[in-house]
Each structure stands twice: as C-alpha cells, then as structure tokens.
Amino acid sequence: MVMITGGAFQGKTAYALQDLGIKCDDIADGKECVPAALGKARCISRYHELVRRLGDDSISFTEELCRSNPDAVIIIDEIGCGIVPIEKSERIWRENVGRCGCIIAANSEKVIRIVCGIPTVIKGENE
C-alpha cells in the first residue's frame, strides 16, 4: 500500500499519475464511489471524503480495506491543521480522518507527503 497525503490542491493526484503509473481510469473517487467496490480499486482519491460519508463506520472500513486491498494507492488530504471547527460533526469527521490516516500509514510500505507539488517520502524507501 502507498499513502499520499498533504494539503488540498498540493499535487497529490498528479504525483500518483506521473510517478506511480496510475491511470485516470484506475482512480476511485472517495466522494462518490461505491465503498464495497474499493476492495479491488488500484487507487482511491479523496479518501477523507469517503470518511465523511462513512461516519463512525470509517475506522472499521479502513482496517478491512487495508487487509483486502494491500496494493492500493490511497490519496488523503491532511485536514487536521488550522482552526478547530465549531460544528461537532466537523470535529468528529476531522478526528476520524486522522485515525483512518494513521491506520493507512501503519499498513503502507510507503507514505509520501506532497507540499507545493514536491514529494517527501516520510516512510519507506525513496527511489
């Protein structure tokens, strides 16, 4: 598994397409995909939006996804920085994204953080 993380609009998907050999057709969008189909997805983008959709089930779903699809590339925004949201539901979502990100990172061979389009390998070997 490979995890690509970083802030919004930092070039995470472009990195997956250019450097990891992912094709546009390989990408399942976490905002609109059918979660049951992700066990075979080559790449999942906007995983943080999938977490929003799954709510409290996101933690167990992520654990199962890591077991069933260990070769996936998962793209997830860092959303834990900045002002703490006023809405309780937004705080819960933010916490769930962090927990899911930790699960994905722990199960990944490589974790890459993208800032301003520049990748930094924070876990695994840099090729």
DSSP file (Angstrom, degrees, kcal/mol; ACC not computed):
  #  RESIDUE AA STRUCTURE BP1 BP2  ACC     N-H-->O    O-->H-N    N-H-->O    O-->H-N    TCO  KAPPA ALPHA  PHI   PSI    X-CA   Y-CA   Z-CA
    1    1 A M              0   0    0      0, 0.0   108,-2.1     0, 0.0   109,-1.4   0.000 360.0 360.0 360.0 144.5    0.0    0.0    0.0
    2    2 A V  E     -ab  73 110A   0     70,-2.2    72,-3.0   106,-0.2     2,-0.5  -0.995 360.0-158.8-125.3 131.2    1.1    3.5   -0.7
    3    3 A M  E     -ab  74 111A   0    107,-2.4   109,-3.0    -2,-0.4     2,-0.5  -0.934   3.7-168.1-110.5 131.3   -0.3    6.6    1.1
    4    4 A I  E     +ab  75 112A   0     70,-3.1    72,-2.5    -2,-0.5     2,-0.3  -0.983  18.9 167.1-117.8 123.2   -0.1   10.0   -0.5
    5    5 A T  E     +ab  76 113A   0    107,-2.9   109,-2.9    -2,-0.5     2,-0.3  -0.821  11.6 112.7-132.2 169.9   -1.0   12.9    1.9
    6    6 A G  E     -a   77   0A   0     70,-0.7    72,-2.2    -2,-0.3   109,-0.1  -0.834  63.4 -49.0 149.3 175.8   -0.7   16.6    2.0
    7    7 A G  S >  S-     0   0    0    107,-0.5     3,-0.9    -2,-0.3     5,-0.2  -0.106  74.6 -70.2 -68.8 171.6   -3.0   19.7    2.0
    8    8 A A  T 3  S+     0   0    0     70,-0.3    -1,-0.2     1,-0.2    68,-0.0  -0.352 115.7   8.5 -62.9 140.9   -5.7   20.3   -0.5
    9    9 A F  T 3  S+     0   0    0     -3,-0.1    -1,-0.2     1,-0.1    -2,-0.1   0.834  85.5 128.3  59.6  39.5   -4.6   21.1   -4.1
   10   10 A Q  S <  S-     0   0    0     -3,-0.9   107,-1.8   106,-0.1    -2,-0.1   0.443  85.4 -92.5-103.3  -2.6   -0.9   20.3   -3.5
   11   11 A G  S  > S+     0   0    0    105,-0.1     4,-2.0    -4,-0.1     5,-0.1   0.682  77.4 139.5 103.0  20.8   -0.5   17.9   -6.4
   12   12 A K  H  > S+     0   0    0     -5,-0.2     4,-1.9     2,-0.2     5,-0.1   0.936  76.6  42.2 -64.8 -48.0   -1.2   14.6   -4.8
   13   13 A T  H  > S+     0   0    0      1,-0.2     4,-2.4     2,-0.2     5,-0.2   0.900 112.4  54.7 -67.4 -40.1   -3.2   13.1   -7.7
   14   14 A A  H  > S+     0   0    0      1,-0.2     4,-2.6     2,-0.2     5,-0.3   0.893 107.3  51.5 -59.5 -39.4   -0.7   14.5  -10.3
   15   15 A Y  H  X>S+     0   0    0     -4,-2.0     4,-3.2     2,-0.2     5,-0.8   0.931 108.9  49.8 -62.5 -45.9    2.1   12.7   -8.4
   16   16 A A  H  X5S+     0   0    0     -4,-1.9     6,-1.9     1,-0.2     4,-0.9   0.900 114.8  45.0 -60.2 -40.8    0.2    9.4   -8.5
   17   17 A L  H  <5S+     0   0    0     -4,-2.4     4,-0.3     4,-0.2    -2,-0.2   0.911 122.9  34.0 -69.9 -43.0   -0.4    9.8  -12.2
   18   18 A Q  H  <5S+     0   0    0     -4,-2.6    -2,-0.2    -5,-0.2    -3,-0.2   0.881 130.6  25.5 -83.0 -39.9    3.1   10.8  -13.1
   19   19 A D  H  <5S+     0   0    0     -4,-3.2    -3,-0.2    -5,-0.3    -2,-0.1   0.674 123.2  42.9-105.6 -19.5    5.3    8.9  -10.7
   20   20 A L  S  <<S-     0   0    0     -4,-0.9    -3,-0.1    -5,-0.8    -4,-0.1   0.397 101.3-116.5-110.5   2.7    3.3    5.8   -9.7
   21   21 A G        +     0   0    0     -4,-0.3     2,-0.3     1,-0.2    -4,-0.2   0.692  58.5 155.5  73.2  17.9    1.9    4.8  -13.0
   22   22 A I        -     0   0    0     -6,-1.9     2,-0.3     2,-0.0    -1,-0.2  -0.581  30.9-148.2 -76.5 139.4   -1.7    5.3  -12.0
   23   23 A K    >   -     0   0    0     -2,-0.3     3,-1.9     1,-0.1     4,-0.4  -0.761  25.5-112.0-104.0 155.9   -4.1    6.0  -14.9
   24   24 A C  G >  S+     0   0    0     -2,-0.3     3,-1.4     1,-0.3    -1,-0.1   0.868 119.2  56.5 -54.0 -38.7   -7.2    8.2  -14.6
   25   25 A D  G 3  S+     0   0    0      1,-0.3    -1,-0.3     3,-0.0    -3,-0.0   0.667  98.8  62.5 -69.0 -15.6   -9.4    5.1  -15.0
   26   26 A D  G <  S+     0   0    0     -3,-1.9    17,-1.6    16,-0.1     2,-0.5   0.574  85.2  96.2 -82.3 -10.0   -7.6    3.5  -12.1
   27   27 A I  E <   -c   43   0A   0     -3,-1.4     2,-0.5    -4,-0.4    17,-0.2  -0.723  54.8-164.4 -96.0 123.9   -8.8    6.1   -9.6
   28   28 A A  E     -c   44   0A   0     15,-2.9    17,-2.7    -2,-0.5     2,-0.6  -0.897  22.3-132.3 -98.8 130.7  -11.9    5.7   -7.5
   29   29 A D  E >>  -c   45   0A   0     -2,-0.5     4,-2.4    15,-0.2     3,-1.6  -0.751   5.3-151.2 -90.0 117.5  -13.2    9.0   -6.0
   30   30 A G  T 34 S+     0   0    0     15,-3.0    23,-0.2    -2,-0.6    16,-0.1   0.683  92.8  63.1 -60.4 -19.2  -13.9    8.7   -2.3
   31   31 A K  T 34 S+     0   0    0     14,-0.1    -1,-0.3     1,-0.1    15,-0.1   0.769 124.5   9.6 -77.6 -24.7  -16.5   11.4   -2.6
   32   32 A E  T <4 S+     0   0    0     -3,-1.6    -2,-0.2     2,-0.1    -1,-0.1   0.459  96.4 113.0-136.2  -1.5  -18.8    9.4   -4.9
   33   33 A C  S  < S-     0   0    0     -4,-2.4     3,-0.1     1,-0.1    -5,-0.0  -0.200  72.6-104.6 -73.8 165.5  -17.6    5.8   -5.2
   34   34 A V    >   -     0   0    0      1,-0.2     3,-1.9     2,-0.0     4,-0.4  -0.835  28.7-146.2 -86.6 114.6  -19.4    2.7   -4.0
   35   35 A P  G >  S+     0   0    0      0, 0.0     3,-1.7     0, 0.0     4,-0.2   0.835  94.2  62.1 -54.6 -36.3  -17.4    1.7   -0.9
   36   36 A A  G >  S+     0   0    0      1,-0.3     3,-0.6     2,-0.1    -3,-0.0   0.758  99.2  57.1 -62.5 -23.6  -18.0   -2.0   -1.5
   37   37 A A  G X  S+     0   0    0     -3,-1.9     3,-1.3     1,-0.2    -1,-0.3   0.537  83.2  84.8 -83.8  -6.8  -16.0   -1.8   -4.8
   38   38 A L  G X   +     0   0    0     -3,-1.7     3,-0.7    -4,-0.4    -1,-0.2   0.610  66.3  81.9 -76.6 -10.9  -12.9   -0.3   -3.2
   39   39 A G  G <  S+     0   0    0     -3,-0.6    -1,-0.3     1,-0.2    -2,-0.1   0.687 105.5  31.8 -64.5 -16.8  -11.5   -3.8   -2.2
   40   40 A K  G <  S+     0   0    0     -3,-1.3    -1,-0.2    29,-0.1    -2,-0.2   0.336  89.9 123.6-120.2   3.4  -10.2   -4.0   -5.8
   41   41 A A    <   -     0   0    0     -3,-0.7     3,-0.1    -4,-0.2   -14,-0.1  -0.444  50.1-153.2 -70.4 136.7   -9.5   -0.3   -6.6
   42   42 A R  S    S+     0   0    0    -16,-0.5    31,-2.0     1,-0.3     2,-0.3   0.853  82.5  13.0 -74.8 -35.7   -6.0    0.4   -7.7
   43   43 A C  E     -cd  27  73A   0    -17,-1.6   -15,-2.9    29,-0.2     2,-0.5  -0.999  62.4-162.6-145.1 137.9   -6.1    4.0   -6.4
   44   44 A I  E     -cd  28  74A   0     29,-2.8    31,-3.2    -2,-0.3     3,-0.3  -0.980  14.2-167.3-122.3 118.6   -8.6    5.8   -4.1
   45   45 A S  E     +c   29   0A   0    -17,-2.7   -15,-3.0    -2,-0.5   -14,-0.1  -0.633  66.7  22.8-100.6 163.5   -8.5    9.6   -4.1
   46   46 A R    >>  +     0   0    0     -2,-0.2     3,-1.3   -17,-0.2     4,-1.2   0.885  66.7 166.4  49.7  46.8  -10.2   12.0   -1.7
   47   47 A Y  H 3>  +     0   0    0     28,-2.5     4,-2.2    -3,-0.3    29,-0.2   0.828  69.5  65.9 -60.0 -31.3  -10.3    9.3    1.0
   48   48 A H  H 3> S+     0   0    0     27,-0.3     4,-1.4     1,-0.2    -1,-0.3   0.817  99.6  51.5 -60.2 -30.6  -11.1   12.0    3.5
   49   49 A E  H <> S+     0   0    0     -3,-1.3     4,-1.9     2,-0.2    -1,-0.2   0.826 105.8  54.1 -75.8 -32.4  -14.4   12.5    1.8
   50   50 A L  H  X S+     0   0    0     -4,-1.2     4,-2.4     2,-0.2    -2,-0.2   0.908 105.7  53.9 -63.8 -40.9  -15.1    8.7    2.0
   51   51 A V  H  X S+     0   0    0     -4,-2.2     4,-1.9     1,-0.2     7,-0.2   0.895 106.1  52.8 -59.8 -40.4  -14.5    9.0    5.7
   52   52 A R  H  < S+     0   0    0     -4,-1.4    -1,-0.2     1,-0.2    -2,-0.2   0.925 111.3  46.3 -59.9 -44.7  -17.1   11.8    5.8
   53   53 A R  H  < S+     0   0    0     -4,-1.9    -2,-0.2     1,-0.2    -1,-0.2   0.860 115.1  45.6 -67.7 -36.2  -19.7    9.6    4.1
   54   54 A L  H >< S-     0   0    0     -4,-2.4     3,-1.7     1,-0.2    -1,-0.2   0.721  85.0-178.4 -83.1 -21.5  -19.0    6.5    6.2
   55   55 A G  G ><  -     0   0    0     -4,-1.9     3,-2.0     1,-0.3     4,-0.3  -0.338  68.8  -1.0  61.1-133.3  -19.0    8.4    9.6
   56   56 A D  G >  S+     0   0    0      1,-0.3     3,-0.6     2,-0.1     4,-0.4   0.690 129.8  64.8 -65.9 -18.2  -18.3    6.2   12.6
   57   57 A D  G <> S+     0   0    0     -3,-1.7     4,-2.2     1,-0.2    -1,-0.3   0.537  78.3  88.9 -78.7  -5.5  -18.0    3.1   10.3
   58   58 A S  H <> S+     0   0    0     -3,-2.0     4,-2.4    -7,-0.2    -1,-0.2   0.839  81.5  54.6 -64.6 -34.2  -14.9    4.6    8.7
   59   59 A I  H <> S+     0   0    0     -3,-0.6     4,-2.2    -4,-0.3    -1,-0.2   0.965 113.1  39.7 -66.2 -52.7  -12.4    3.1   11.2
   60   60 A S  H  > S+     0   0    0     -4,-0.4     4,-2.1     1,-0.2    -1,-0.2   0.867 115.4  54.0 -66.1 -35.0  -13.5   -0.5   10.7
   61   61 A F  H  X S+     0   0    0     -4,-2.2     4,-2.6     2,-0.2    -1,-0.2   0.926 108.9  48.6 -62.7 -43.8  -13.9    0.0    7.0
   62   62 A T  H  X S+     0   0    0     -4,-2.4     4,-2.3     2,-0.2    -2,-0.2   0.904 109.9  51.5 -64.4 -42.0  -10.4    1.4    6.7
   63   63 A E  H  X S+     0   0    0     -4,-2.2     4,-1.3     1,-0.2    -1,-0.2   0.922 113.3  44.9 -60.6 -43.6   -9.0   -1.6    8.7
   64   64 A E  H  X S+     0   0    0     -4,-2.1     4,-2.8     1,-0.2     5,-0.2   0.892 110.3  54.5 -68.1 -39.6  -10.8   -4.0    6.4
   65   65 A L  H  X S+     0   0    0     -4,-2.6     4,-2.6     1,-0.2    -1,-0.2   0.901 105.1  53.8 -60.8 -40.9   -9.7   -2.1    3.3
   66   66 A C  H  < S+     0   0    0     -4,-2.3    -1,-0.2     1,-0.2    -2,-0.2   0.851 113.8  43.0 -63.0 -34.1   -6.0   -2.4    4.4
   67   67 A R  H  < S+     0   0    0     -4,-1.3    -2,-0.2    -5,-0.2    -1,-0.2   0.894 120.1  40.2 -75.8 -41.7   -6.5   -6.2    4.7
   68   68 A S  H  < S+     0   0    0     -4,-2.8    -2,-0.2     1,-0.2    -3,-0.2   0.731 126.7  29.7 -84.8 -21.8   -8.4   -6.7    1.5
   69   69 A N    ><  +     0   0    0     -4,-2.6     3,-1.5    -5,-0.2    -1,-0.2  -0.497  63.2 158.1-136.6  65.9   -6.5   -4.3   -0.8
   70   70 A P  T 3  S+     0   0    0      0, 0.0    -1,-0.1     0, 0.0    -4,-0.1   0.581  73.6  57.7 -70.9  -7.9   -2.9   -4.1    0.4
   71   71 A D  T 3  S+     0   0    0    -70,-0.1    -5,-0.1    -3,-0.1    37,-0.0   0.374  81.1 120.6-100.5   4.3   -1.6   -2.9   -3.0
   72   72 A A    <   -     0   0    0     -3,-1.5   -70,-2.2    -6,-0.1     2,-0.5  -0.261  58.9-136.3 -69.6 153.4   -3.9    0.2   -3.2
   73   73 A V  E     -ad   2  43A   0    -31,-2.0   -29,-2.8   -72,-0.2     2,-0.5  -0.962  24.6-162.9-103.7 124.1   -2.6    3.8   -3.5
   74   74 A I  E     -ad   3  44A   0    -72,-3.0   -70,-3.1    -2,-0.5     2,-0.5  -0.946   7.9-162.2-117.8 125.8   -4.6    6.0   -1.2
   75   75 A I  E     +a    4   0A   0    -31,-3.2   -28,-2.5    -2,-0.5     2,-0.4  -0.922  18.6 169.5-108.1 122.1   -4.7    9.7   -1.5
   76   76 A I  E     -a    5   0A   0    -72,-2.5   -70,-0.7    -2,-0.5     2,-0.1  -0.998  29.1-126.3-138.9 132.2   -5.9   11.6    1.6
   77   77 A D  E     -a    6   0A   0     -2,-0.4     2,-0.6   -72,-0.2   -70,-0.2  -0.471  23.1-121.5 -73.3 145.5   -5.9   15.3    2.5
   78   78 A E        +     0   0    0    -72,-2.2   -70,-0.3    -2,-0.1     3,-0.1  -0.803  42.3 162.7 -79.8 120.4   -4.4   16.5    5.7
   79   79 A I        +     0   0    0     -2,-0.6    -1,-0.1    15,-0.2    15,-0.1   0.356  47.1  89.1-122.8   5.3   -7.3   18.2    7.4
   80   80 A G        +     0   0    0     14,-0.1     2,-0.2     4,-0.0    -1,-0.1   0.483  68.9  88.3 -86.1  -2.1   -6.1   18.5   11.0
   81   81 A C  S    S+     0   0    0     -3,-0.1     2,-0.2     3,-0.0     0, 0.0  -0.557  73.4  27.0 -92.9 159.8   -4.3   21.8   10.7
   82   82 A G  S    S-     0   0    0     -2,-0.2     2,-0.1     2,-0.0    -3,-0.0  -0.496 103.0  -2.6  95.3-161.9   -5.8   25.2   11.3
   83   83 A I  S    S-     0   0    0     -2,-0.2     3,-0.1     1,-0.1    -2,-0.0  -0.427  71.6-114.6 -71.9 136.7   -8.8   26.4   13.3
   84   84 A V        -     0   0    0     -2,-0.1    -1,-0.1     1,-0.1     7,-0.1  -0.575  40.8-110.6 -70.6 127.8  -10.8   23.7   15.2
   85   85 A P        -     0   0    0      0, 0.0    -1,-0.1     0, 0.0     6,-0.1  -0.238  12.1-141.0 -62.4 148.2  -14.3   23.7   13.6
   86   86 A I  S    S+     0   0    0     -3,-0.1     2,-0.2     4,-0.1    -2,-0.0   0.886  81.4  84.3 -72.6 -41.7  -17.3   25.0   15.7
   87   87 A E  S  > S-     0   0    0      1,-0.1     4,-1.7     2,-0.0     3,-0.3  -0.454  74.1-144.3 -68.9 128.9  -19.6   22.2   14.5
   88   88 A K  H  > S+     0   0    0      1,-0.2     4,-2.5    -2,-0.2     5,-0.2   0.889 100.0  56.5 -59.7 -40.7  -19.3   19.0   16.5
   89   89 A S  H  > S+     0   0    0      1,-0.2     4,-2.2     2,-0.2    -1,-0.2   0.859 106.3  50.3 -62.0 -35.0  -19.9   16.9   13.4
   90   90 A E  H  > S+     0   0    0     -3,-0.3     4,-2.3     2,-0.2    -1,-0.2   0.867 109.8  50.2 -70.7 -36.6  -16.9   18.6   11.6
   91   91 A R  H  X S+     0   0    0     -4,-1.7     4,-2.2     2,-0.2    -2,-0.2   0.900 111.2  48.8 -66.7 -40.6  -14.7   17.9   14.6
   92   92 A I  H  X S+     0   0    0     -4,-2.5     4,-2.6     2,-0.2    -2,-0.2   0.921 111.5  49.5 -64.6 -43.9  -15.7   14.2   14.7
   93   93 A W  H  X S+     0   0    0     -4,-2.2     4,-2.6     1,-0.2    -2,-0.2   0.931 110.2  51.0 -59.7 -45.8  -15.1   13.9   10.9
   94   94 A R  H  X S+     0   0    0     -4,-2.3     4,-1.9     1,-0.2    -1,-0.2   0.898 111.4  47.6 -59.2 -42.8  -11.6   15.5   11.4
   95   95 A E  H  X S+     0   0    0     -4,-2.2     4,-2.5     2,-0.2    -1,-0.2   0.912 111.1  50.9 -66.1 -42.5  -10.8   13.1   14.1
   96   96 A N  H  X S+     0   0    0     -4,-2.6     4,-2.8     1,-0.2     5,-0.2   0.883 108.2  52.4 -63.1 -38.5  -12.0   10.1   12.1
   97   97 A V  H  X S+     0   0    0     -4,-2.6     4,-2.6     2,-0.2    -1,-0.2   0.917 110.3  49.1 -63.3 -41.9   -9.8   11.2    9.1
   98   98 A G  H  X S+     0   0    0     -4,-1.9     4,-2.0     2,-0.2    -2,-0.2   0.924 112.4  47.0 -62.4 -44.8   -6.8   11.4   11.4
   99   99 A R  H  X S+     0   0    0     -4,-2.5     4,-2.0     2,-0.2    -2,-0.2   0.919 113.8  47.6 -64.0 -43.9   -7.5    7.9   12.8
  100  100 A C  H  X S+     0   0    0     -4,-2.8     4,-2.7     1,-0.2    -1,-0.2   0.900 109.6  54.0 -64.5 -39.7   -8.0    6.5    9.3
  101  101 A G  H  X S+     0   0    0     -4,-2.6     4,-2.7    -5,-0.2    -1,-0.2   0.886 107.5  50.6 -60.3 -39.3   -4.8    8.2    8.1
  102  102 A C  H  X S+     0   0    0     -4,-2.0     4,-2.3     2,-0.2    -1,-0.2   0.898 110.9  48.8 -65.1 -40.4   -2.9    6.5   11.0
  103  103 A I  H  X S+     0   0    0     -4,-2.0     4,-1.4     2,-0.2    -2,-0.2   0.934 113.5  46.3 -64.2 -46.5   -4.3    3.1   10.1
  104  104 A I  H  X S+     0   0    0     -4,-2.7     4,-0.6     1,-0.2     3,-0.3   0.930 113.0  49.3 -63.1 -45.8   -3.4    3.6    6.4
  105  105 A A  H >< S+     0   0    0     -4,-2.7     3,-0.9     1,-0.2    -1,-0.2   0.900 108.8  52.7 -60.9 -41.6    0.1    4.8    7.2
  106  106 A A  H 3< S+     0   0    0     -4,-2.3    -1,-0.2     1,-0.2    -2,-0.2   0.820 114.3  43.0 -64.3 -30.1    0.7    1.9    9.5
  107  107 A N  H 3< S+     0   0    0     -4,-1.4     2,-0.3    -3,-0.3    -1,-0.2   0.433  97.3  98.2 -95.2  -0.8   -0.3   -0.5    6.8
  108  108 A S    <<  -     0   0    0     -3,-0.9  -106,-0.2    -4,-0.6     3,-0.1  -0.673  60.0-154.2 -93.1 141.5    1.6    1.3    4.0
  109  109 A E  S    S+     0   0    0   -108,-2.1     2,-0.4    -2,-0.3  -107,-0.2   0.797  90.1  24.9 -73.7 -31.2    5.0    0.3    2.7
  110  110 A K  E     -b    2   0A   0   -109,-1.4  -107,-2.4    14,-0.1     2,-0.4  -0.999  62.8-169.4-139.7 137.0    5.5    3.9    1.6
  111  111 A V  E     -bE   3 123A   0     12,-1.9    11,-2.8    -2,-0.4    12,-1.3  -0.997  11.7-171.1-125.4 127.0    4.0    7.2    2.8
  112  112 A I  E     -bE   4 121A   0   -109,-3.0  -107,-2.9    -2,-0.4     2,-0.5  -0.966   9.2-156.7-122.1 131.0    4.6   10.3    0.7
  113  113 A R  E     -bE   5 120A   0      7,-2.9     7,-2.2    -2,-0.4     2,-0.5  -0.928  10.2-156.1-107.7 129.6    3.7   13.9    1.7
  114  114 A I  E     + E   0 119A   0   -109,-2.9  -107,-0.5    -2,-0.5     2,-0.4  -0.911  16.0 172.3-108.9 126.7    3.2   16.4   -1.1
  115  115 A V  E >  S- E   0 118A   0      3,-2.0     3,-2.2    -2,-0.5  -105,-0.1  -0.991  76.2 -13.6-132.0 124.2    3.7   20.1   -0.5
  116  116 A C  T 3  S-     0   0    0     -2,-0.4  -105,-0.1     1,-0.3  -106,-0.1   0.846 128.6 -56.4  53.4  36.8    3.6   22.6   -3.4
  117  117 A G  T 3  S+     0   0    0   -107,-1.8    -1,-0.3     1,-0.2  -106,-0.1   0.472 112.0 122.2  78.9   1.1    3.9   19.6   -5.8
  118  118 A I  E <   -E  115   0A   0     -3,-2.2    -3,-2.0  -108,-0.1     2,-0.3  -0.869  54.5-142.5-103.6 119.9    7.1   18.4   -4.1
  119  119 A P  E     -E  114   0A   0      0, 0.0     2,-0.4     0, 0.0    -5,-0.2  -0.587  15.0-172.4 -83.1 140.4    7.1   14.9   -2.7
  120  120 A T  E     -E  113   0A   0     -7,-2.2    -7,-2.9    -2,-0.3     2,-0.6  -0.987  20.6-137.3-128.1 120.9    8.8   13.9    0.5
  121  121 A V  E     +E  112   0A   0     -2,-0.4    -9,-0.2    -9,-0.2     3,-0.1  -0.675  26.5 172.7 -78.3 119.9    9.0   10.3    1.4
  122  122 A I  E     +     0   0A   0    -11,-2.8     2,-0.3    -2,-0.6   -10,-0.2   0.487  69.9  25.6-107.7  -6.1    8.2   10.0    5.1
  123  123 A K  E    S+E  111   0A   0    -12,-1.3   -12,-1.9     2,-0.1    -1,-0.3  -0.937 109.5  14.5-152.6 135.1    8.0    6.2    5.3
  124  124 A G  S    S-     0   0    0     -2,-0.3     2,-0.3   -14,-0.2   -14,-0.1  -0.373  96.5 -37.2  97.4-177.3    9.7    3.7    3.1
  125  125 A E        -     0   0    0    -16,-0.2     2,-0.6    -2,-0.1    -3,-0.1  -0.617  47.9-133.8 -86.6 139.9   12.5    3.9    0.6
  126  126 A N              0   0    0     -2,-0.3    -2,-0.1     1,-0.1    -1,-0.0  -0.842 360.0 360.0 -90.9 121.0   13.0    6.8   -1.8
  127  127 A E              0   0    0     -2,-0.6    -1,-0.1     0, 0.0    -2,-0.0   0.453 360.0 360.0 -90.3 360.0   13.6    5.5   -5.3
